[in-house]
């Protein structure tokens, strides 16, 4: 098993993995990403996220896409895992654990105070896996989101400052 950082030559592979994840999560209809946008935001002049790719015997087994956030309470950056996906043929052989360990190592190396992610409430297998790693649910928090037309309306609802 080899874990490596993704690069611009991997754009089509990364997009395919995102689509496979979306299919698994029953959210394929929400994927708007394209190769050009991913290349700009992952590998352009101001990268917004990073990607790890796992390969086993020259076959892509899975990926993790992550970025930094910041905790005002901890006073340090955090590592936020946006996507973790292991292809079905490679599940149960340690790929997910290897990715999570590598991400934890990156968080520690970079001085992060937290390593966080979301998990769908119906994905009990993933929830059990995360608990086995020592993760704790944040049940007192509720995720909030503004996107699409609602985001555009909010942004256009007024001006503040120059």
N, C-alpha and C positions, 0 to 999 in steps of 0.2 A: 504494500500500500504506500502510495506517495501522495503527499499533500503539497500543493504548490499554489502560488499566487496566480490568479488569472491575469491575462494581458489582452491587449487589443485584438490579437489574432484569435482570441477565444470568444469574440462577441457573439457569433452565431450559436456556438455551443451554450453560452450563458443564457441566451434568449430561449433556446430549446429547453434547458433545464427549468427556467422560470415557467415556461408553458406546461411542462410536465408536473411541476409543483401545483400550478393553478388547477390543472385537471384533477389531481389528487384531492385538492381542497374544495373541489366543486365550485371553483371561482374562475374558470377559463374565460367567462364572459367579461371579466373585469380587466383582463390583460390588455393594456394599451401600449406597452413598451415596443420599441422597434430597435433595430441594430444601431441606427444612427444616434438615437437618443441615449441608449446605453453606452455607446462608445464615448460620447461627449461627457456624460456624468460619471463614468467609471474611470476613464483614462484620458480625459481632456485636460486643459490647463488648470482646472480647479476640480480635482476628483472629489466626489461627494460620498463615495462608498468604495469598499474593497471586496474582492472575491477570492475565496479559496476553492480550489478544485481538487477532488480526490480521484486518483487513478489507481486501478488494480490491473496489472498485466496489460497496460496500454489501453484499457477501457475506462471510460468515465463512469465513476460510481456515484458521484454526488457533488454537491457544492454548498457553500455557505456565503451569504452576502451580508456584510456588516458595515457599520459606521460608528463614529463617535458622537455621543451626546454629552451633556454636562449636568452634574448634580450640584445644585447650590448648597444643599444640606451637607454633603460630603466634602464639597469644595474641590472636587477633582473630576476629570472626565470619566465617562463610562463607555463601555462597549455595548452597542445595541445590535443584536442579531435580527436582521430583517427576514431572511430566508435560510432555512436549512432543509435540504432535500437529499434523500438517498434513493437511488433508483431501486425498484422492487427486487431485481435480481441480486442486489448487493446488501439487502437488509439482513440483519441478524449476524453479521460477520465483524462488527466493530467499527464500521465507517462513521456512523453518527457519533459514537463516543470519541473516536479519533478527532473528528472535527471540533467537538465541544472542548476537548482537552487542548487542542491547538489554539482555539479562540481564547480560552482561559489563560493560556500562556502569553498570548499577545496582549491581553488586558493587563496582566501583571507586568510584563515588560514595559508597557507604555504608562504605567502608573495609574491605571484606572481603579476607581473605587467600587465599581459595580459592573456586572455583566448581566444584561437583561434581554428578554424577548417575550413575545406573546405566543400562546398556543390556543388553537381552536378547542372549545370546551367539549366537543364530541370526539376528539382524537385521544381516547384514553390510552392507547399504546404510547403515544408521545408523552402524555402527562406522566405516565408511570416511568418512562425512560428518564425524563427530567428529574423526577423525584429521586431516582436511583443515583443521580449525580449530585444531589444535595440541594437542588432548587426548591424554593419555597413559593407557594402561590401568594399573590398580592390581592387577596379577595376583597379587601376594603377599597380598592381602586376600581373605577369604571373607565374604560377607554372612551374618549370622545374624539370625533372626527368631523371636520368640515372639508368637503371636496367638491369637485365639479362645479355645477351652477351655483350651489350654495357658497362655495369659496369665492367665486367671481362676484356674487352679490354682496358678500361681506366686504370684500376689498373695495368695491365701488360705493359703499354706503356712506362714505364720508372721508374727509381729508383731515389729517392731523400733522401739524408742523409744515416746514418748508419742503 
